[in-house]
């Protein structure tokens, strides 16, 4: 009887291991789909954007303790909301997508508190959440405090991560934050650092021009944009380069960056 019990127990253990392996394999397959779509992502409307998000979210639902799927899903939420800024005037779209990204990033940073990704994409999604719900509600929810805390933490760990996403996030924060946190001087300092870290980034050029413009220095803003218009971007790291080229072209025609609030 004891021997039979041991055999049954052994089979149960083996079956459980097979189930765990199957789940892990499913997550691996979903991540592969997400990564391929992410590598092919683009500006608003690119089907790869949602394909990547759906795959990462499915992986996170399949394994609720899988760090990589959670932070990558949060990253996709940020990317999609960021691309929507170019076309959508409906704040509710940004609020919903960004809130999902914040929740996913929160789980990621709880799973790996020393890793950059959960902290950074929480902060970046929070910036878009502010755009979606408005400054007053975001202030009541404490979103600004969390965003700057996470960005400064990331800056202390690796300011050069992902070609300067951290100083870009800090620049946008100080350029758009409510008083007394708003500081166009700090925004400019971080934008200049981001531009130094990634001299070919059109996004970084637009952020820098927005800072000069916010300080009233339209001549320097136009100079930055004029030079950026001649740059050949890295289309792999900046697959939405056409969007930034269009912003640069329109800004040069208008004599300044239009709707600075959307440059975040």
PASEBA-1860 file (N, C-alpha, C; in nm, 3 decimals):
! residues 264
1> XXXXXXXX> 0.084/-0.120/0.000/0.000/0.000/0.000/0.088/0.126/0.000 ~ 0.190/0.121/0.084/0.280/0.235/0.093/0.354/0.255/-0.038 ~ 0.392/0.143/-0.103/0.463/0.152/-0.230/0.372/0.212/-0.337 ~ 0.246/0.167/-0.338/0.151/0.220/-0.435/0.129/0.369/-0.414 ~ 0.123/0.410/-0.289/0.103/0.552/-0.256/0.221/0.634/-0.309 ~ 0.342/0.581/-0.292/0.461/0.650/-0.339/0.462/0.663/-0.491 ~ 0.417/0.557/-0.558/0.413/0.560/-0.704/0.314/0.665/-0.753 ~ 0.196/0.667/-0.688/0.094/0.765/-0.724/0.146/0.909/-0.700
9> XXXXXXXX> 0.211/0.926/-0.586/0.267/1.057/-0.552/0.372/1.099/-0.654 ~ 0.453/1.002/-0.696/0.557/1.031/-0.794/0.495/1.077/-0.926 ~ 0.388/1.008/-0.968/0.321/1.045/-1.092/0.257/1.184/-1.082 ~ 0.204/1.213/-0.963/0.144/1.345/-0.942/0.249/1.456/-0.950 ~ 0.365/1.431/-0.891/0.475/1.528/-0.897/0.520/1.549/-1.040 ~ 0.536/1.437/-1.114/0.578/1.446/-1.254/0.477/1.524/-1.336 ~ 0.347/1.495/-1.311/0.241/1.566/-1.384/0.244/1.715/-1.354 ~ 0.267/1.748/-1.227/0.275/1.889/-1.188/0.391/1.959/-1.257
17> XXXXXXXX> 0.504/1.889/-1.264/0.621/1.946/-1.330/0.596/1.969/-1.479 ~ 0.525/1.873/-1.540/0.491/1.890/-1.681/0.400/2.011/-1.701 ~ 0.306/2.030/-1.607/0.214/2.145/-1.616/0.291/2.277/-1.604 ~ 0.384/2.281/-1.507/0.466/2.401/-1.488/0.548/2.429/-1.613 ~ 0.606/2.322/-1.669/0.687/2.339/-1.790/0.602/2.388/-1.906 ~ 0.478/2.337/-1.914/0.388/2.378/-2.022/0.354/2.525/-2.010 ~ 0.326/2.570/-1.886/0.294/2.711/-1.865/0.414/2.798/-1.903 ~ 0.533/2.756/-1.857/0.653/2.832/-1.889/0.675/2.840/-2.040
25> XXXXXXXX> 0.648/2.728/-2.110/0.663/2.726/-2.254/0.563/2.821/-2.320 ~ 0.438/2.820/-2.270/0.336/2.910/-2.323/0.380/3.055/-2.308 ~ 0.431/3.090/-2.191/0.477/3.226/-2.166/0.593/3.261/-2.258 ~ 0.682/3.166/-2.276/0.797/3.188/-2.364/0.751/3.214/-2.507 ~ 0.653/3.138/-2.553/0.600/3.157/-2.687/0.534/3.295/-2.700 ~ 0.456/3.332/-2.600/0.389/3.462/-2.603/0.489/3.576/-2.601 ~ 0.594/3.561/-2.521/0.698/3.664/-2.516/0.768/3.677/-2.651 ~ 0.790/3.564/-2.717/0.855/3.567/-2.848/0.769/3.643/-2.948
33> XXXXXXXX> 0.638/3.620/-2.943/0.545/3.693/-3.030/0.549/3.842/-2.999 ~ 0.545/3.873/-2.869/0.550/4.013/-2.827/0.679/4.081/-2.868 ~ 0.791/4.013/-2.849/0.921/4.073/-2.882/0.934/4.099/-3.033 ~ 0.885/4.005/-3.113/0.891/4.024/-3.258/0.805/4.144/-3.300 ~ 0.685/4.154/-3.241/0.598/4.267/-3.273/0.658/4.399/-3.223 ~ 0.718/4.395/-3.103/0.780/4.516/-3.049/0.893/4.565/-3.140 ~ 0.973/4.472/-3.190/1.082/4.511/-3.280/1.028/4.573/-3.409 ~ 0.905/4.537/-3.447/0.845/4.591/-3.568/0.748/4.703/-3.543
41> XXXXXXXX> 0.747/4.757/-3.419/0.650/4.860/-3.382/0.669/4.987/-3.464 ~ 0.569/5.073/-3.458/0.579/5.199/-3.531/0.493/5.305/-3.467 ~ 0.459/5.405/-3.545/0.378/5.515/-3.496/0.232/5.470/-3.482 ~ 0.145/5.564/-3.450/0.004/5.532/-3.424/-0.056/5.455/-3.541 ~ -0.130/5.350/-3.508/-0.197/5.271/-3.609/-0.120/5.150/-3.657 ~ 0.008/5.140/-3.622/0.086/5.022/-3.661/0.030/4.901/-3.587 ~ -0.014/4.798/-3.659/-0.074/4.681/-3.592/0.020/4.610/-3.497 ~ 0.151/4.625/-3.517/0.247/4.561/-3.427/0.241/4.618/-3.287
49> XXXXXXXX> 0.198/4.743/-3.273/0.190/4.803/-3.140/0.095/4.725/-3.050 ~ -0.026/4.702/-3.101/-0.126/4.629/-3.022/-0.094/4.481/-3.015 ~ -0.035/4.428/-3.119/0.003/4.287/-3.118/0.103/4.260/-3.006 ~ 0.200/4.349/-2.989/0.298/4.335/-2.881/0.230/4.344/-2.746 ~ 0.144/4.444/-2.728/0.075/4.461/-2.600/-0.009/4.339/-2.566 ~ -0.086/4.291/-2.662/-0.174/4.176/-2.637/-0.093/4.052/-2.597 ~ 0.020/4.031/-2.663/0.102/3.913/-2.632/0.162/3.924/-2.492 ~ 0.212/4.042/-2.457/0.273/4.060/-2.325/0.167/4.050/-2.214
57> XXXXXXXX> 0.051/4.108/-2.236/-0.056/4.100/-2.136/-0.100/3.955/-2.118 ~ -0.112/3.882/-2.229/-0.150/3.741/-2.220/-0.045/3.662/-2.140 ~ 0.082/3.692/-2.162/0.189/3.625/-2.086/0.179/3.659/-1.938 ~ 0.151/3.786/-1.907/0.139/3.827/-1.767/0.020/3.761/-1.700 ~ -0.089/3.742/-1.774/-0.206/3.674/-1.718/-0.180/3.525/-1.701 ~ -0.099/3.470/-1.790/-0.067/3.327/-1.782/0.022/3.298/-1.662 ~ 0.115/3.387/-1.635/0.206/3.371/-1.521/0.211/3.504/-1.446 ~ 0.133/3.513/-1.341/0.117/3.641/-1.270/0.243/3.682/-1.194
65> XXXXXXXX> 0.343/3.594/-1.188/0.468/3.627/-1.120/0.584/3.640/-1.219 ~ 0.552/3.661/-1.345/0.656/3.669/-1.448/0.695/3.815/-1.470 ~ 0.811/3.851/-1.422/0.857/3.990/-1.423/0.865/4.047/-1.563 ~ 0.928/3.976/-1.653/0.955/4.029/-1.786/0.827/4.062/-1.862 ~ 0.728/3.975/-1.854/0.604/3.999/-1.927/0.532/4.122/-1.873 ~ 0.541/4.146/-1.742/0.473/4.261/-1.682/0.537/4.393/-1.724 ~ 0.670/4.402/-1.716/0.729/4.531/-1.749/0.724/4.558/-1.899 ~ 0.730/4.453/-1.980/0.720/4.473/-2.124/0.579/4.513/-2.164
73> XXXXXXXX> 0.479/4.460/-2.094/0.341/4.502/-2.120/0.323/4.650/-2.081 ~ 0.382/4.689/-1.968/0.377/4.831/-1.927/0.446/4.919/-2.029 ~ 0.558/4.872/-2.081/0.631/4.948/-2.184/0.545/4.967/-2.308 ~ 0.472/4.864/-2.346/0.384/4.874/-2.462/0.269/4.972/-2.437 ~ 0.217/4.973/-2.315/0.113/5.070/-2.280/0.165/5.212/-2.298 ~ 0.286/5.236/-2.248/0.346/5.369/-2.263/0.364/5.403/-2.410 ~ 0.416/5.310/-2.489/0.443/5.336/-2.630/0.314/5.370/-2.704 ~ 0.209/5.291/-2.681/0.084/5.315/-2.751/0.022/5.449/-2.712
81> XXXXXXXX> 0.024/5.481/-2.584/-0.029/5.609/-2.539/0.053/5.724/-2.596 ~ 0.184/5.704/-2.602/0.271/5.808/-2.655/0.241/5.834/-2.802 ~ 0.216/5.729/-2.878/0.184/5.746/-3.019/0.047/5.810/-3.037 ~ -0.044/5.783/-2.945/-0.177/5.843/-2.951/-0.173/5.994/-2.935 ~ -0.072/6.045/-2.868/-0.061/6.189/-2.847/-0.059/6.266/-2.979 ~ -0.014/6.199/-3.084/-0.004/6.266/-3.213/-0.139/6.280/-3.283 ~ -0.239/6.201/-3.238/-0.364/6.198/-3.315/-0.490/6.209/-3.230 ~ -0.487/6.167/-3.104/-0.609/6.155/-3.025/-0.629/6.274/-2.933
89> XXXXXXXX> -0.750/6.328/-2.935/-0.787/6.435/-2.843/-0.873/6.384/-2.729 ~ -0.891/6.253/-2.719/-0.977/6.195/-2.615/-0.891/6.156/-2.495 ~ -0.894/6.235/-2.388/-0.811/6.203/-2.271/-0.843/6.068/-2.210 ~ -0.968/6.021/-2.223/-1.006/5.895/-2.162/-0.924/5.778/-2.218 ~ -0.890/5.786/-2.346/-0.808/5.680/-2.407/-0.673/5.672/-2.338 ~ -0.612/5.787/-2.311/-0.481/5.790/-2.246/-0.492/5.743/-2.101 ~ -0.597/5.784/-2.033/-0.614/5.747/-1.892/-0.627/5.596/-1.877 ~ -0.708/5.535/-1.961/-0.731/5.390/-1.950/-0.605/5.311/-1.979
97> XXXXXXXX> -0.541/5.343/-2.088/-0.421/5.270/-2.128/-0.307/5.293/-2.030 ~ -0.292/5.415/-1.984/-0.182/5.447/-1.892/-0.204/5.385/-1.754 ~ -0.330/5.381/-1.711/-0.359/5.317/-1.582/-0.325/5.169/-1.587 ~ -0.356/5.104/-1.697/-0.317/4.963/-1.713/-0.166/4.950/-1.707 ~ -0.094/5.039/-1.774/0.052/5.035/-1.770/0.107/5.056/-1.631 ~ 0.047/5.148/-1.555/0.091/5.172/-1.417/0.070/5.048/-1.331 ~ -0.044/4.982/-1.349/-0.072/4.862/-1.270/0.026/4.750/-1.303 ~ 0.055/4.731/-1.430/0.150/4.628/-1.472/0.291/4.660/-1.421
105> XXXXXXXX> 0.330/4.786/-1.433/0.463/4.827/-1.388/0.474/4.815/-1.236 ~ 0.366/4.844/-1.165/0.367/4.831/-1.019/0.394/4.687/-0.978 ~ 0.330/4.593/-1.047/0.356/4.451/-1.017/0.501/4.415/-1.049 ~ 0.552/4.470/-1.160/0.690/4.441/-1.199/0.789/4.491/-1.095 ~ 0.768/4.611/-1.044/0.863/4.665/-0.947/0.850/4.596/-0.812 ~ 0.734/4.540/-0.781/0.720/4.462/-0.659/0.795/4.330/-0.672 ~ 0.794/4.273/-0.792/0.863/4.146/-0.815/1.015/4.163/-0.819 ~ 1.059/4.278/-0.872/1.204/4.302/-0.884/1.231/4.448/-0.848
113> XXXXXXXX> 1.232/4.479/-0.720/1.245/4.619/-0.678/1.376/4.686/-0.715 ~ 1.480/4.609/-0.744/1.608/4.669/-0.780/1.627/4.684/-0.930 ~ 1.530/4.638/-1.008/1.541/4.648/-1.153/1.483/4.781/-1.202 ~ 1.538/4.833/-1.309/1.498/4.963/-1.362/1.357/4.963/-1.419 ~ 1.322/4.854/-1.489/1.210/4.859/-1.581/1.076/4.894/-1.514 ~ 1.044/4.829/-1.403/0.918/4.856/-1.338/0.906/5.001/-1.293 ~ 1.014/5.054/-1.239/1.015/5.193/-1.191/0.999/5.292/-1.307 ~ 1.077/5.270/-1.414/1.076/5.365/-1.525/0.942/5.368/-1.596
121> XXXXXXXX> 0.890/5.251/-1.630/0.766/5.250/-1.708/0.644/5.286/-1.623 ~ 0.656/5.272/-1.492/0.551/5.326/-1.406/0.549/5.478/-1.420 ~ 0.665/5.540/-1.413/0.674/5.686/-1.421/0.629/5.738/-1.557 ~ 0.673/5.672/-1.665/0.637/5.718/-1.798/0.487/5.702/-1.825 ~ 0.430/5.591/-1.779/0.286/5.573/-1.792/0.211/5.676/-1.708 ~ 0.266/5.709/-1.592/0.202/5.807/-1.504/0.194/5.943/-1.572 ~ 0.296/5.979/-1.649/0.294/6.106/-1.721/0.178/6.112/-1.819 ~ 0.151/6.002/-1.885/0.039/5.997/-1.979/-0.094/5.988/-1.905
129> XXXXXXXX> -0.094/5.927/-1.789/-0.215/5.923/-1.707/-0.254/6.065/-1.666 ~ -0.156/6.147/-1.633/-0.182/6.287/-1.599/-0.251/6.357/-1.716 ~ -0.202/6.332/-1.837/-0.263/6.392/-1.955/-0.408/6.346/-1.968 ~ -0.434/6.221/-1.932/-0.568/6.166/-1.946/-0.668/6.217/-1.844 ~ -0.626/6.233/-1.719/-0.721/6.270/-1.613/-0.714/6.417/-1.575 ~ -0.606/6.485/-1.617/-0.592/6.626/-1.583/-0.505/6.646/-1.460 ~ -0.449/6.764/-1.449/-0.353/6.795/-1.344/-0.414/6.787/-1.204 ~ -0.534/6.842/-1.186/-0.593/6.847/-1.052/-0.618/6.708/-0.997
137> XXXXXXXX> -0.678/6.621/-1.078/-0.705/6.485/-1.030/-0.575/6.410/-1.005 ~ -0.477/6.429/-1.093/-0.348/6.364/-1.074/-0.281/6.410/-0.946 ~ -0.296/6.538/-0.912/-0.241/6.589/-0.788/-0.310/6.526/-0.668 ~ -0.441/6.513/-0.676/-0.515/6.450/-0.566/-0.474/6.305/-0.546 ~ -0.441/6.237/-0.657/-0.402/6.096/-0.650/-0.255/6.077/-0.614 ~ -0.181/6.186/-0.604/-0.039/6.176/-0.571/0.048/6.125/-0.684 ~ -0.001/6.138/-0.807/0.070/6.082/-0.922/0.202/6.155/-0.948 ~ 0.202/6.287/-0.932/0.325/6.363/-0.958/0.437/6.321/-0.862
145> XXXXXXXX> 0.402/6.304/-0.736/0.504/6.265/-0.637/0.563/6.128/-0.670 ~ 0.477/6.035/-0.708/0.526/5.902/-0.743/0.613/5.906/-0.868 ~ 0.569/5.982/-0.968/0.642/5.988/-1.094/0.783/6.043/-1.074 ~ 0.797/6.155/-1.003/0.930/6.213/-0.985/1.017/6.127/-0.896 ~ 0.957/6.062/-0.797/1.033/5.973/-0.710/1.092/5.857/-0.791 ~ 1.011/5.800/-0.879/1.057/5.686/-0.960/1.162/5.731/-1.062 ~ 1.140/5.846/-1.123/1.236/5.894/-1.223/1.372/5.926/-1.160 ~ 1.370/5.988/-1.045/1.497/6.020/-0.978/1.568/5.893/-0.932
153> XXXXXXXX> 1.491/5.793/-0.890/1.550/5.663/-0.853/1.619/5.603/-0.975 ~ 1.551/5.605/-1.089/1.609/5.551/-1.212/1.733/5.630/-1.255 ~ 1.727/5.761/-1.238/1.840/5.845/-1.277/1.963/5.810/-1.194 ~ 1.942/5.783/-1.066/2.053/5.744/-0.979/2.110/5.608/-1.015 ~ 2.030/5.525/-1.078/2.075/5.390/-1.112/2.141/5.385/-1.249 ~ 2.079/5.447/-1.350/2.135/5.442/-1.485/2.071/5.549/-1.572 ~ 2.127/5.670/-1.575/2.067/5.779/-1.654/2.070/5.754/-1.805 ~ 2.158/5.664/-1.850/2.172/5.639/-1.993/2.084/5.526/-2.043
161> XXXXXXXX> 2.001/5.469/-1.956/1.917/5.355/-1.994/1.830/5.388/-2.116 ~ 1.828/5.295/-2.212/1.747/5.310/-2.333/1.771/5.443/-2.403 ~ 1.897/5.480/-2.413/1.933/5.599/-2.489/1.887/5.731/-2.432 ~ 1.866/5.734/-2.300/1.832/5.861/-2.237/1.685/5.880/-2.206 ~ 1.609/5.769/-2.196/1.466/5.781/-2.162/1.446/5.845/-2.024 ~ 1.540/5.821/-1.934/1.525/5.873/-1.797/1.535/6.026/-1.794 ~ 1.644/6.085/-1.847/1.647/6.232/-1.847/1.537/6.295/-1.933 ~ 1.493/6.226/-2.038/1.379/6.277/-2.115/1.254/6.282/-2.028
169> XXXXXXXX> 1.233/6.175/-1.949/1.119/6.173/-1.859/1.128/6.283/-1.754 ~ 1.248/6.306/-1.702/1.267/6.412/-1.602/1.246/6.550/-1.665 ~ 1.293/6.566/-1.786/1.275/6.694/-1.854/1.127/6.724/-1.873 ~ 1.052/6.625/-1.919/0.908/6.645/-1.939/0.839/6.673/-1.806 ~ 0.881/6.603/-1.700/0.820/6.624/-1.569/0.836/6.769/-1.526 ~ 0.958/6.820/-1.527/0.982/6.956/-1.477/0.925/7.062/-1.571 ~ 0.908/7.029/-1.698/0.849/7.124/-1.791/0.698/7.135/-1.774 ~ 0.634/7.025/-1.729/0.488/7.020/-1.726/0.428/7.014/-1.586
177> XXXXXXXX> 0.509/6.989/-1.485/0.457/6.973/-1.349/0.390/7.101/-1.299 ~ 0.296/7.089/-1.208/0.232/7.208/-1.151/0.331/7.282/-1.060 ~ 0.306/7.410/-1.040/0.387/7.488/-0.946/0.365/7.434/-0.805 ~ 0.465/7.436/-0.719/0.599/7.495/-0.739/0.702/7.396/-0.794 ~ 0.659/7.276/-0.832/0.755/7.177/-0.882/0.809/7.213/-1.020 ~ 0.731/7.285/-1.099/0.773/7.316/-1.235/0.902/7.398/-1.233 ~ 0.995/7.356/-1.319/1.123/7.429/-1.331/1.173/7.413/-1.473 ~ 1.160/7.519/-1.552/1.205/7.511/-1.691/1.357/7.499/-1.699
185> XXXXXXXX> 1.427/7.550/-1.598/1.573/7.538/-1.596/1.615/7.392/-1.578 ~ 1.550/7.322/-1.484/1.580/7.180/-1.466/1.539/7.100/-1.590 ~ 1.425/7.135/-1.647/1.379/7.066/-1.768/1.483/7.078/-1.878 ~ 1.540/7.196/-1.893/1.641/7.219/-1.996/1.767/7.138/-1.968 ~ 1.810/7.136/-1.843/1.931/7.060/-1.807/1.918/6.913/-1.844 ~ 1.804/6.854/-1.811/1.783/6.712/-1.842/1.767/6.689/-1.992 ~ 1.702/6.783/-2.062/1.687/6.768/-2.207/1.822/6.775/-2.276 ~ 1.908/6.864/-2.229/2.043/6.874/-2.286/2.121/6.745/-2.262
193> XXXXXXXX> 2.104/6.687/-2.144/2.174/6.561/-2.115/2.124/6.450/-2.205 ~ 1.992/6.443/-2.225/1.934/6.341/-2.312/1.985/6.357/-2.454 ~ 1.997/6.481/-2.498/2.047/6.509/-2.634/2.192/6.467/-2.647 ~ 2.270/6.486/-2.542/2.410/6.443/-2.543/2.420/6.290/-2.548 ~ 2.333/6.224/-2.474/2.334/6.078/-2.470/2.292/6.017/-2.603 ~ 2.206/6.087/-2.676/2.154/6.033/-2.802/2.142/6.148/-2.903 ~ 2.255/6.182/-2.963/2.262/6.300/-3.049/2.177/6.287/-3.176 ~ 2.146/6.164/-3.217/2.068/6.144/-3.339/1.919/6.128/-3.313
201> XXXXXXXX> 1.878/6.137/-3.188/1.737/6.118/-3.154/1.654/6.241/-3.190 ~ 1.555/6.223/-3.274/1.466/6.333/-3.311/1.376/6.369/-3.193 ~ 1.336/6.269/-3.117/1.255/6.294/-2.998/1.331/6.386/-2.901 ~ 1.459/6.354/-2.877/1.539/6.435/-2.785/1.552/6.578/-2.836 ~ 1.563/6.594/-2.968/1.574/6.728/-3.025/1.446/6.807/-3.002 ~ 1.330/6.743/-3.019/1.203/6.811/-2.999/1.185/6.848/-2.852 ~ 1.224/6.758/-2.761/1.217/6.789/-2.618/1.303/6.910/-2.584 ~ 1.424/6.914/-2.641/1.515/7.025/-2.614/1.458/7.156/-2.668
209> XXXXXXXX> 1.405/7.151/-2.789/1.345/7.270/-2.847/1.226/7.318/-2.764 ~ 1.147/7.224/-2.714/1.032/7.260/-2.630/1.078/7.332/-2.504 ~ 1.191/7.290/-2.449/1.244/7.356/-2.328/1.289/7.498/-2.358 ~ 1.363/7.517/-2.468/1.405/7.652/-2.505/1.282/7.741/-2.528 ~ 1.182/7.684/-2.593/1.061/7.761/-2.621/0.990/7.799/-2.492 ~ 0.982/7.705/-2.397/0.916/7.734/-2.269/0.988/7.845/-2.194 ~ 1.119/7.858/-2.218/1.197/7.965/-2.155/1.194/8.094/-2.236 ~ 1.122/8.092/-2.349/1.110/8.212/-2.431/1.221/8.231/-2.532
217> XXXXXXXX> 1.311/8.130/-2.545/1.423/8.142/-2.638/1.386/8.072/-2.769 ~ 1.306/8.137/-2.849/1.256/8.078/-2.973/1.368/8.061/-3.076 ~ 1.466/8.149/-3.075/1.576/8.139/-3.172/1.654/8.009/-3.153 ~ 1.685/7.976/-3.027/1.760/7.852/-3.002/1.673/7.730/-3.029 ~ 1.545/7.742/-3.002/1.453/7.631/-3.031/1.453/7.602/-3.181 ~ 1.442/7.706/-3.260/1.441/7.690/-3.406/1.576/7.636/-3.455 ~ 1.685/7.680/-3.392/1.818/7.633/-3.431/1.831/7.482/-3.407 ~ 1.783/7.436/-3.291/1.787/7.293/-3.261/1.706/7.214/-3.362
225> XXXXXXXX> 1.588/7.262/-3.395/1.501/7.193/-3.488/1.558/7.194/-3.630 ~ 1.619/7.304/-3.668/1.679/7.314/-3.801/1.790/7.211/-3.819 ~ 1.873/7.198/-3.717/1.981/7.099/-3.724/1.925/6.958/-3.720 ~ 1.821/6.935/-3.639/1.760/6.803/-3.629/1.698/6.760/-3.761 ~ 1.649/6.857/-3.839/1.586/6.826/-3.967/1.685/6.764/-4.065 ~ 1.814/6.784/-4.041/1.919/6.730/-4.129/1.973/6.596/-4.081 ~ 1.929/6.552/-3.963/1.982/6.429/-3.903/1.914/6.307/-3.963 ~ 1.994/6.204/-3.988/1.940/6.075/-4.029/1.919/5.991/-3.903
233> XXXXXXXX> 1.795/5.967/-3.863/1.770/5.899/-3.735/1.802/5.751/-3.741 ~ 1.820/5.692/-3.624/1.835/5.548/-3.612/1.695/5.489/-3.614 ~ 1.656/5.433/-3.727/1.518/5.387/-3.745/1.486/5.263/-3.662 ~ 1.590/5.194/-3.613/1.567/5.078/-3.527/1.529/5.122/-3.387 ~ 1.604/5.216/-3.331/1.575/5.263/-3.195/1.466/5.370/-3.192 ~ 1.437/5.430/-3.308/1.335/5.535/-3.315/1.240/5.504/-3.433 ~ 1.162/5.396/-3.421/1.078/5.355/-3.534/0.964/5.451/-3.566 ~ 0.937/5.545/-3.476/0.836/5.648/-3.502/0.899/5.777/-3.552
241> XXXXXXXX> 1.013/5.764/-3.620/1.089/5.883/-3.661/1.007/5.974/-3.753 ~ 0.917/5.916/-3.832/0.835/6.000/-3.922/0.749/6.097/-3.841 ~ 0.699/6.049/-3.727/0.619/6.136/-3.641/0.700/6.256/-3.595 ~ 0.824/6.232/-3.551/0.908/6.341/-3.501/0.954/6.431/-3.614 ~ 0.977/6.375/-3.732/1.011/6.458/-3.847/0.895/6.553/-3.881 ~ 0.773/6.501/-3.870/0.657/6.583/-3.899/0.643/6.696/-3.796 ~ 0.667/6.663/-3.668/0.661/6.765/-3.564/0.767/6.873/-3.588 ~ 0.888/6.830/-3.626/0.997/6.924/-3.654/0.962/7.012/-3.774
249> XXXXXXXX> 0.912/6.950/-3.880/0.875/7.028/-4.000/0.766/7.130/-3.969 ~ 0.662/7.085/-3.898/0.551/7.175/-3.865/0.597/7.288/-3.772 ~ 0.688/7.254/-3.679/0.738/7.356/-3.586/0.820/7.462/-3.659 ~ 0.902/7.419/-3.755/0.982/7.515/-3.830/0.893/7.606/-3.915 ~ 0.786/7.550/-3.968/0.694/7.632/-4.047/0.618/7.731/-3.958 ~ 0.588/7.688/-3.834/0.511/7.773/-3.742/0.599/7.864/-3.658 ~ 0.729/7.839/-3.657/0.819/7.919/-3.576/0.829/7.873/-3.431 ~ 0.780/7.752/-3.402/0.788/7.697/-3.267/0.708/7.568/-3.257
257> XXXXXXXX> 0.737/7.490/-3.152/0.668/7.363/-3.131/0.525/7.391/-3.089 ~ 0.431/7.331/-3.160/0.290/7.350/-3.127/0.245/7.247/-3.024 ~ 0.158/7.287/-2.934/0.099/7.200/-2.833/0.208/7.128/-2.752 ~ 0.286/7.207/-2.679/0.398/7.152/-2.601/0.349/7.050/-2.497 ~ 0.226/7.062/-2.454/0.174/6.969/-2.353/0.176/6.825/-2.400 ~ 0.177/6.805/-2.532/0.179/6.669/-2.586/0.321/6.613/-2.600 ~ 0.419/6.695/-2.572/0.558/6.648/-2.580/0.596/6.600/-2.440 ~ 0.568/6.473/-2.413/0.594/6.418/-2.282/0.648/6.278/-2.299
END
